[in-house]
Amino acid sequence: MSNAFKTRVTLIGKLASHPRGRALTTSLGAVARGNEPDGDGVCFAFGTELQDAETERQRNLASWAHQPGRTLLLLPPLKLDEAKVPVSWRVINAGTIDSSKNKGLSKLLSAEIKYELITEMQPAKLIDGEWSGGGINTAYYKKHPNSGVFAVTTLPLWSLTTLDNKQQLFDWIEQLHTLAGQPLEEEEKPESNDELVLSSDHFALMLHLVSGRWKSRQSALRSLQESVVLSLPESRAAQCMVDLENGSLATEGKLTDQGKLALQASPYKAYASTLENEHD
């Protein structure tokens, strides 16, 4: 049994300087990273911080988890309210919890639970995200098959209980993070030239461009804001479009042949094929 957690863990926002964050620093070797996540690995934040944020900041935080190898995990406290990013999820007071068939971390922390989730996200069954008698304690969302993970849990992972049960905490986080896939190696990221390195936001826009037939860049960007499949803040989408155009990857709301090759060479190839088939 190892006492060191090997996955990179960061804390952002209020959690980074909160006493509860120190328990995660002790157990996981977590590092404070200010208000924004960076790099790959697992990033923790208080759920209330995202719930209270402006919609654009919520989307920006969620979009960080679009790239493989990244897990954004929101922890209690949570507000008894509904959030709509990345999809609808609501927090309610916990009802009667039956953890008789649960195991590991969820069973250890069941007595400390204050909330339940009602959500369009996927219950994290791999890590006992549902209680034996019903009710969800952990759920996640993957934007597409090759993306990272956005997750919410009602389990107080910062509990002192976890300090005495580190292996259960390690196992729980590692199993959740496996859903995020492997991070992209820098050399695997297709480049249009010596300067432009395609990010997850660029790929999101490229996927949108192959999902329909747009008559102009304006109509393509406008339809992206109305899309129920892909989400990208308006200002960021416009900048990514400029990047793609300058890199000869897109023109007039369509991918060029070079752009199509870059997308086919990326980890998003399978998802791109699905989107193309949907409008053929």
C-alpha positions in Angstrom: 0.0 0.0 0.0 1.5 3.3 -1.1 1.2 6.4 1.0 1.7 8.7 -2.0 -1.0 9.6 -4.5 0.6 9.7 -7.9 -2.0 11.8 -9.8 -1.5 15.5 -9.9 -4.1 17.2 -7.7 -4.8 20.9 -7.5 -7.1 23.1 -5.4 -8.7 26.3 -6.7 -10.7 29.2 -5.4 -11.7 29.3 -1.8 -10.9 25.7 -1.2 -7.2 26.5 -1.9 -6.9 28.6 1.2 -9.6 27.0 3.4 -8.7 24.7 6.3 -10.6 21.9 4.6 -8.2 22.2 1.8 -5.3 21.3 4.1 -6.8 17.9 4.7 -6.5 17.2 0.9 -3.0 18.7 0.9 -2.0 16.2 3.7 -3.7 13.2 2.2 -3.2 13.8 -1.5 -0.3 16.2 -1.8 -2.7 18.7 -3.4 -1.3 22.1 -4.5 -3.1 25.4 -4.5 -3.4 27.0 -7.9 -5.3 30.3 -7.4 -8.7 30.7 -9.1 -8.2 28.8 -12.4 -7.3 25.2 -13.0 -4.3 24.4 -15.2 -2.5 21.5 -16.6 -3.8 17.9 -16.4 -4.9 15.8 -13.4 -7.7 16.3 -10.8 -8.8 19.7 -9.8 -11.0 20.3 -6.7 -13.2 23.2 -5.9 -16.1 24.0 -3.6 -19.4 23.4 -5.3 -20.8 26.7 -4.1 -18.1 28.5 -5.9 -19.3 27.3 -9.3 -23.0 27.7 -8.3 -22.4 31.3 -7.3 -20.3 32.2 -10.4 -21.4 34.0 -13.5 -22.5 31.8 -16.4 -19.4 32.5 -18.4 -17.1 31.6 -15.6 -19.1 28.4 -15.0 -18.6 27.5 -18.7 -14.9 28.3 -18.6 -14.4 26.0 -15.6 -16.4 23.3 -17.2 -14.5 23.7 -20.5 -11.2 23.0 -18.8 -12.4 19.5 -18.3 -13.1 19.0 -22.0 -9.6 17.8 -22.6 -8.6 14.2 -21.9 -6.7 13.6 -18.7 -8.6 16.2 -16.7 -11.2 15.9 -13.9 -12.9 18.8 -12.3 -14.5 17.7 -9.1 -16.9 19.9 -7.1 -17.0 19.2 -3.3 -19.4 20.2 -0.5 -20.5 22.6 0.6 -23.2 22.8 -2.1 -26.2 25.2 -2.4 -29.8 23.8 -2.4 -30.3 25.1 -5.9 -30.2 24.1 -9.6 -27.2 24.6 -11.9 -27.3 24.3 -15.6 -23.6 23.9 -16.4 -22.5 21.6 -18.0 -26.0 20.1 -17.9 -28.9 20.4 -15.4 -28.1 19.3 -11.8 -29.9 20.1 -8.6 -28.8 19.8 -5.0 -31.4 18.7 -2.3 -31.2 17.8 1.3 -30.2 14.2 1.8 -33.0 11.8 2.6 -32.6 8.5 4.4 -29.3 7.0 3.3 -29.0 3.2 2.9 -25.3 2.4 2.4 -25.7 -1.3 3.2 -24.5 -2.4 -0.2 -21.9 0.4 -0.7 -18.3 -0.1 0.0 -15.0 1.8 0.3 -15.1 5.6 0.7 -18.8 6.1 0.1 -19.7 3.8 3.0 -17.1 5.4 5.3 -18.5 8.9 4.7 -22.2 8.0 4.5 -22.8 9.2 8.1 -21.5 12.7 7.1 -23.7 13.2 4.0 -25.9 16.4 3.9 -26.9 16.5 0.3 -28.2 14.4 -2.7 -28.1 15.1 -6.4 -30.9 15.1 -9.0 -29.1 15.4 -12.3 -28.9 14.7 -16.0 -25.3 13.7 -15.4 -24.3 10.1 -15.1 -24.3 8.5 -11.7 -20.7 7.4 -10.9 -21.6 3.7 -10.4 -18.0 2.7 -10.6 -17.3 4.4 -7.3 -20.7 3.7 -5.6 -22.1 7.0 -6.7 -25.6 5.7 -5.8 -26.8 4.6 -2.4 -28.2 1.2 -2.0 -31.7 2.4 -1.4 -31.6 5.1 -4.2 -30.3 8.6 -4.3 -27.1 9.9 -6.0 -24.0 11.1 -4.1 -21.6 11.4 -7.1 -22.3 12.1 -10.8 -20.2 13.0 -13.8 -20.5 14.5 -17.3 -18.3 13.8 -20.3 -18.8 16.2 -23.2 -17.9 13.5 -25.7 -16.3 10.1 -25.5 -12.7 11.5 -25.7 -13.2 14.3 -23.2 -12.2 14.7 -19.6 -14.7 14.7 -16.7 -16.8 17.2 -14.9 -18.0 15.7 -11.6 -20.0 16.7 -8.5 -19.9 14.8 -5.3 -21.8 15.1 -2.0 -19.1 13.1 -0.2 -16.9 15.4 2.0 -13.6 14.3 0.7 -11.9 16.8 3.0 -13.3 15.0 6.1 -10.8 14.0 8.7 -12.1 10.5 8.2 -10.1 10.3 4.9 -6.8 11.0 6.7 -7.2 7.7 8.5 -8.4 5.9 5.3 -6.1 7.2 2.6 -6.1 4.1 0.4 -9.9 4.3 0.1 -9.6 7.9 -0.9 -6.9 7.1 -3.4 -8.9 4.3 -4.9 -12.1 6.4 -5.2 -10.3 9.3 -6.9 -8.2 7.1 -9.2 -11.3 5.2 -10.4 -13.2 8.4 -11.1 -10.2 9.9 -12.9 -9.8 6.9 -15.2 -13.0 8.0 -16.9 -11.1 11.1 -18.1 -8.8 9.1 -20.2 -5.1 9.8 -20.9 -3.8 13.4 -21.3 -2.7 14.5 -24.7 1.1 14.5 -25.1 2.3 17.8 -26.3 3.8 16.3 -29.4 0.5 14.6 -30.3 -1.4 17.9 -30.5 -1.7 18.7 -34.2 -0.2 22.1 -35.1 -1.2 24.2 -38.1 2.1 26.1 -37.9 5.0 26.6 -35.6 3.0 28.8 -33.2 -0.6 27.5 -33.1 -1.1 24.5 -30.8 -4.7 23.3 -31.0 -6.5 23.4 -27.6 -9.7 21.6 -26.5 -11.6 24.8 -27.4 -10.2 24.7 -30.9 -11.3 21.1 -31.3 -14.7 21.9 -29.9 -15.2 24.5 -32.6 -13.8 22.2 -35.3 -16.3 19.5 -34.2 -19.1 22.0 -34.5 -17.9 23.0 -38.0 -18.2 19.4 -39.2 -21.6 18.9 -37.5 -23.5 21.0 -40.1 -23.3 23.0 -43.3 -22.8 26.7 -42.5 -22.9 29.4 -45.2 -20.6 31.8 -43.3 -18.3 32.1 -40.3 -21.1 34.3 -38.7 -23.8 31.7 -39.1 -21.4 29.0 -37.8 -20.6 30.9 -34.7 -24.2 31.9 -34.1 -25.4 28.3 -34.4 -22.7 27.2 -31.9 -24.2 29.5 -29.2 -27.5 27.7 -29.8 -26.0 24.2 -29.9 -27.2 21.6 -27.3 -24.2 19.4 -28.2 -21.2 21.7 -27.9 -20.6 24.7 -25.7 -18.0 27.4 -26.0 -18.2 31.0 -24.7 -19.0 33.5 -27.5 -15.8 35.5 -27.2 -13.6 32.4 -27.0 -15.3 30.8 -30.0 -14.7 33.9 -32.1 -11.0 33.9 -31.1 -10.7 30.2 -31.9 -12.3 30.8 -35.3 -9.7 33.5 -36.0 -6.9 31.1 -35.0 -8.3 28.4 -37.3 -8.6 30.8 -40.2 -5.1 32.2 -39.7 -3.8 28.6 -39.6 -5.6 27.7 -42.8 -7.7 25.2 -41.0 -11.1 26.9 -41.6 -12.7 29.3 -44.0 -16.2 30.7 -44.3 -17.6 28.5 -41.5 -16.1 25.3 -42.9 -13.0 23.3 -42.2 -10.4 23.3 -45.0 -8.9 20.0 -46.1 -6.0 20.8 -43.8 -8.4 21.3 -41.0 -10.1 18.0 -41.6 -6.8 16.2 -41.6 -5.9 17.8 -38.3 -9.2 16.7 -36.8 -8.9 13.2 -38.2 -5.4 13.0 -36.6 -6.7 14.0 -33.2 -8.2 12.0 -30.3 -11.6 13.4 -31.4 -11.6 11.5 -34.7 -14.4 9.1 -33.6 -16.6 11.9 -32.3 -16.0 13.9 -35.5 -17.2 10.9 -37.6 -20.4 10.6 -35.6 -21.2 14.3 -36.0 -20.5 14.2 -39.7 -22.8 11.2 -40.2 -25.6 12.9 -38.3 -26.1 15.6 -41.0 -25.3 13.4 -44.1 
